[in-house]
Amino acid sequence: MGKLVTLKIINVSNHFQNLVKTRVVFLFKKPMSKVPPPKVRKIAVLGARSVGKSSLIIQFVDRTFSDSYYPTIANTFTRIIEHRGQEYAAEIIDTAGQDEYSILNSVHTIGTHGYVLAYSIASRSSFDMCATIRDKILNDTGMDWVPIVLVGNKTDLVQQRAVLEDEAKAIATKWGALFVETVK
C-alpha cells in the first residue's frame, strides 16, 4: 500500500467576515506505474458549415453515426490511440463552421499539433474555404508548414460532386498534407 499523505485544504467561506474553515483530507499515494502516461496531442477539425465535421469526429471517437445536424459552437472529444507502443490522448476540437467572416479563431492554433481540413465533395466553396483556412493557420502560427489532413467528405453524393478527387489530391500534395475521401 502507498504512503499516507496529509493535505490541508483551506476554504474561505465568507469573504466579508474572513471566516476560514479547515478540513484535513487523507490521500493514498499510488505506486508508480511502469506504463508511461498518454501524450496529449491537440487536433483541430476545421471547415465550412455543414461539411460533416462533427459526424467525422463522432464516428472516429464513438464509432457511431448520426445524420442529425446541430450547428457546433465548439466541442472537444478525446480518444486514446496507441502508436508504436506509446499511448496518445488525441484531443479533437470540433469547431464551428468557418465562413469568410469567421475564419479561424486563434484559440484553435495555440498549442495545436495538427489540423483536419474538411470539405464536402458536393460543395466547391467548402473546398476553396480549406485553402483560406490553411493560409490563416500558417499566418497565425508563423509557420511555413503544419501537419494537415485534407478530408473530402460526403462521397455518397456522387451525382452532386463538385470537387474531383484528383484535384484535391494535387492540392494536398502541394501543401505536404495527407488526403482522404470518406462518407460521413
C-alpha positions, 0 to 999 in steps of 0.5 A: 500500500502507498504512503499516507499523505496529509493535505490541508485544504483551506476554504474561505467561506465568507469573504466579508467576515474572513471566516476560514474553515479547515478540513484535513483530507487523507490521500493514498499515494499510488505506486508508480506505474511502469506504463508511461502516461498518454501524450496529449496531442491537440487536433483541430477539425476545421471547415465550412458549415455543414461539411460533416465535421462533427459526424467525422469526429463522432464516428472516429471517437464513438464509432457511431453515426448520426445524420442529425445536424446541430450547428457546433459552437465548439466541442472537444472529444478525446480518444486514446490511440496507441502508436508504436507502443506509446499511448496518445490522448488525441484531443479533437476540437470540433469547431464551428463552421468557418465562413469568410467572416469567421475564419479561424479563431486563434484559440484553435492554433495555440498549442495545436499539433495538427489540423483536419481540413474538411470539405464536402465533395458536393460543395466547391466553396467548402473546398476553396474555404480549406485553402483560406483556412490553411493560409490563416493557420500558417499566418497565425502560427508563423509557420511555413508548414503544419501537419494537415489532413485534407478530408473530402467528405460526403462521397455518397453524393456522387451525382452532386460532386463538385470537387474531383478527387484528383484535384484535391489530391494535387492540392494536398500534395502541394501543401505536404498534407495527407488526403482522404475521401470518406462518407460521413 
